[in-house]
């Protein structure tokens, strides 16, 4: 599978590394070059794997291979950037599967109605903590 991931923070690094170890072709975008240092060295050294980009500009998405992606995952720490990039991936580049990290749980349903799978770490973490408190 060909996957483009926008965001190479803690969540993005975990996703990219797991997909790569499972044998998928992964491309990762981040606006800060130092973010890529969290990736395994072998992955960082692969050609056309990391791109310095905020994931918003269509030219940069094309350079990263969005037109050939089976999956696009937006997991930067900025909801608006994730939402815009996810909508472009889904509605301009017709990526079959798009997943978007949404910090604000109230927005999660809205993105789902747009055909974008939305995950709220805030909602998931809160549920896990409540489950730990009240098993």
C-alpha positions as CSV (number, residue, x, y, z in Angstrom):
1,X,0.0,0.0,0.0
2,X,1.2,3.5,-0.7
3,X,0.6,5.9,2.2
4,X,1.3,9.6,2.6
5,X,1.4,10.8,6.2
6,X,1.4,14.5,7.1
7,X,2.9,15.2,10.5
8,X,6.0,13.6,12.0
9,X,5.4,14.2,15.7
10,X,4.9,11.4,18.2
11,X,1.8,10.1,16.5
12,X,3.0,10.4,13.0
13,X,6.3,8.8,13.8
14,X,4.5,5.8,15.3
15,X,2.2,5.4,12.3
16,X,5.0,5.8,9.7
17,X,7.3,3.4,11.5
18,X,4.6,0.7,11.9
19,X,3.5,1.0,8.3
20,X,7.1,0.9,7.0
21,X,7.9,-2.2,9.1
22,X,4.8,-3.9,7.7
23,X,6.2,-3.4,4.2
24,X,4.2,-0.4,3.0
25,X,5.6,2.4,1.0
26,X,5.4,5.5,3.2
27,X,6.0,9.1,2.5
28,X,6.0,11.6,5.4
29,X,5.6,15.4,5.3
30,X,6.5,17.8,8.0
31,X,7.2,21.5,8.1
32,X,10.2,21.1,10.4
33,X,13.1,19.1,9.1
34,X,14.3,18.1,12.6
35,X,11.0,16.2,13.1
36,X,12.3,13.4,10.8
37,X,15.1,12.6,13.3
38,X,12.5,10.6,15.2
39,X,12.2,8.1,12.3
40,X,14.4,5.0,12.1
41,X,17.7,5.8,10.3
42,X,17.1,3.3,7.5
43,X,13.7,5.0,6.7
44,X,15.2,8.5,6.8
45,X,17.9,7.6,4.4
46,X,15.5,6.2,1.8
47,X,15.1,8.4,-1.3
48,X,11.8,10.3,-1.6
49,X,10.5,9.3,1.8
50,X,10.6,12.6,3.7
51,X,9.5,16.0,2.4
52,X,9.6,19.4,4.2
53,X,6.1,20.6,3.7
54,X,3.1,21.8,5.7
55,X,0.9,19.5,3.6
56,X,-1.3,22.3,2.3
57,X,0.2,23.3,-1.1
58,X,-1.0,21.1,-3.9
59,X,2.4,21.2,-5.7
60,X,4.1,19.9,-2.6
61,X,1.5,17.1,-2.2
62,X,2.1,16.1,-5.8
63,X,5.8,16.1,-5.3
64,X,5.2,13.7,-2.3
65,X,3.2,11.4,-4.5
66,X,-0.4,12.1,-3.3
67,X,-1.7,11.2,-6.8
68,X,-0.6,7.6,-6.3
69,X,-1.6,7.3,-2.6
70,X,-4.0,4.6,-1.4
71,X,-4.2,6.3,2.0
72,X,-3.6,9.8,3.3
73,X,-3.2,10.4,7.0
74,X,-3.1,13.9,8.5
75,X,-1.7,13.9,12.0
76,X,0.0,17.2,12.5
77,X,-0.8,19.0,15.8
78,X,-2.9,21.6,14.0
79,X,-6.6,20.8,13.4
80,X,-7.1,23.3,10.6
81,X,-4.1,22.2,8.7
82,X,-5.1,18.6,9.1
83,X,-8.6,19.4,7.9
84,X,-7.5,21.3,4.8
85,X,-5.0,18.7,3.8
86,X,-7.4,15.9,4.3
87,X,-10.1,17.6,2.3
88,X,-7.6,18.2,-0.6
89,X,-6.5,14.5,-0.4
90,X,-10.1,13.3,-0.5
91,X,-11.8,15.7,-2.9
92,X,-9.0,17.0,-5.2
93,X,-6.7,14.0,-5.4
94,X,-9.4,11.3,-4.8
95,X,-7.3,9.4,-2.3
96,X,-9.5,6.3,-1.5
97,X,-8.9,6.4,2.3
98,X,-8.3,9.6,4.2
99,X,-7.8,9.8,8.0
100,X,-7.6,13.0,9.9
101,X,-6.5,13.7,13.5
102,X,-8.9,16.2,15.1
103,X,-8.0,17.6,18.6
104,X,-11.4,19.1,19.0
105,X,-13.9,16.2,19.5
106,X,-16.8,18.4,18.5
107,X,-15.5,18.6,14.9
108,X,-15.1,14.8,14.5
109,X,-18.6,14.2,13.2
110,X,-18.4,17.1,10.7
111,X,-15.3,15.5,9.1
112,X,-17.0,12.1,9.0
113,X,-19.9,13.7,7.0
114,X,-17.3,14.9,4.5
115,X,-16.1,11.4,3.9
116,X,-13.0,11.7,6.0
117,X,-12.3,9.3,8.9
118,X,-11.7,11.5,11.9
119,X,-10.0,10.4,15.1
120,X,-9.9,12.6,18.2
121,X,-7.0,11.8,20.5
122,X,-8.7,14.0,23.1
123,X,-11.8,11.8,23.0
124,X,-9.9,8.5,22.9
125,X,-7.6,9.5,25.8
126,X,-10.4,10.8,27.9
127,X,-12.3,7.5,27.4
128,X,-9.2,5.4,28.3
129,X,-8.6,7.5,31.5
130,X,-12.3,7.1,32.6
131,X,-12.0,3.4,31.9
132,X,-8.9,3.2,34.1
133,X,-10.6,5.1,36.9
134,X,-13.9,3.2,36.6
135,X,-13.0,-0.3,35.2
